[in-house]
Amino acid sequence: MTKGVSRRWFLNTIGVVFVILVLFIGTLSVMVQSSTYSGMELALTGRVEELLNWLSGSSGGYETSEFAAITRDYIENYFQDRNKMEIMALSKDGRVFITSTGFEPDQSQAMPDFQMALHSENSAGKWVGELDTGERVMAITRAVRDSSGSLIGAIRYMVSLEQADRQAWVIIGALILAGVFVMLLLTLSGVYFIRSILVPVRQVTQNARRIAQGDFEVRMEKAKDDEIGQLCDAINDMAGELGAAERMKNDFISSVSHELRTPLTAIKGWAETLQGGADGVTEEKGIGVIIRESERLTGLVEELLDFSRLQSGRMRLRAERLDIMAEVDEAVYLFTDRAHTEQKQLLYEDSDIPAPVYGDRDRLRQVFVNILDNALKYTPAGGTVTVAVQAGEGFIQVVVTDTGCGIPAEHLPNVKRKFYKANQLVRGSGIGLAVADEIVAIHGGALTLESQEGVGTSAAISLPLCATLEADPGLVADEGIRRLLGGKAPG
């Protein structure tokens, strides 16, 4: 309870409720005591008025010189509440000459209410205090005057407050006990509630630390289907995603290492062979292998660099207006010999469809090369790769279809993710499709894949035509193309 959520809850909730209860109970206590004293004061005032009316009716007014005799007669014969209160008759000099208790009055007892009655406009005085005996009392005094206003005596009613105070303290004690019960109930329920939050939060913290340290197999146990449960699900999903990303990264590193090692091994082997001396045929063959493997290494390094630029947002296009059909023709031409060598058919019908687009010639050709490379890579000998061009409303679509092994349904949604490889047995870094997808997206287009395992795969590359981009420059994410369109901001 010294820090964190528990401390804030204790201060903000328990502390505030405690202050409110103290103020509420204190106010009620004052009201109870005030109400009790007010009731007793009204009762005493009523009895005083009753006696004054009796005196007035008995003597025809307050002119009588028999004040002492009349009050004595009332107290001795007509006063019925001796056990509840005390009545005194005072002379005009403030001496008690008769009391309802029957005992000799204590003339030394101070009577502030008598002095108040002498000097007040309504000839009344009230006093609440302790007697010399320590008993707490309330006294009401009324001065009695004749018709000329001269003082002829006073009547004083006095009642003990001990029983009233006991009753008031019983009520106040009940209020305090109720307040303690409320605080105890609130504290217990609050502690239970806080524990129900803090325990899973601490588990989340511990598991998050384990995830940060690389343990992606950790999972949160979901106790309830509430916000905490949703947080547990989110942590579990995050751990799963991070674990999958870690595995893909490791597979990517392993794959790239293998992709780099294979051509390097070939280059080193043929270089040593040539260094040791070789005939013309062998030398020519070795140089050819070295050139091809060097080009393969260069392509892999360029692919990695492109991927790095895309991830960091540093890729910039050299945008220009171009005929996309020319780039498709050249990409198909590059793979014609390879398809023949690998005993695969590469079918393509040249189209006269006008397809002017804005973009980077080299990057778009790279997309077509990556797609055709994948199609031939996963198509067995005797299979067919077909390239077709379709014109749509405002878009041109290049579709590459193969009769290869296909992509399993569970892998298809992920094949465009970075580092992801559905088939670990086929060479490749696992980032070619990710790079191609990013390049097409920058140009305002889309790369979509359809595949059926054991049947083949179809990759469709859709790019907006010049007229479409001129009408809506916001389709592209590259500033160079937007500048080429006249500096228009994205729509």
Secondary structure, DSSP 8 states (H G I E B T S, - for coil): --SHHHHHHIIIIIIHHHHHHHHHHHHHHHHHHHHHHHHHHHHHHHHHHHHHHHHHHHHTSTT-S-HHHHHHHHHHHT---TTT-EEEEE-TTS-EEEETT-S---TTS--HHHHHHHHSTTSEEEEEEE-TTS-EEEEEEEEEE-TT--EEEEEEEEEE-HHHHHHHHHHHHHHHHHHHHHHHHHHHHHHHHHHHHHHHHHHHHHHHHHHHTT-TT------SSSHHHHHHHHHHHHHHHHHHHHHHHHHHHHHHHHHHHHHHHHHHHHHHHHHT---HHHHHHHHHHHHHHHHHHHHHHHHHHHHHHHHHT-----EEEEEHHHHHHHHHHHHHHHHHHTT-EEEE-------EEEEEHHHHHHHHHHHHHHHHHTS-TT-EEEEEEEE-SSEEEEEEEE-SS---TTTGGGTTSTT--S-TTS---S-HHHHHHHHHHHTT-EEEEEEETTTEEEEEEEEE-HHHHHH-GGG---HHHHHHTTS----
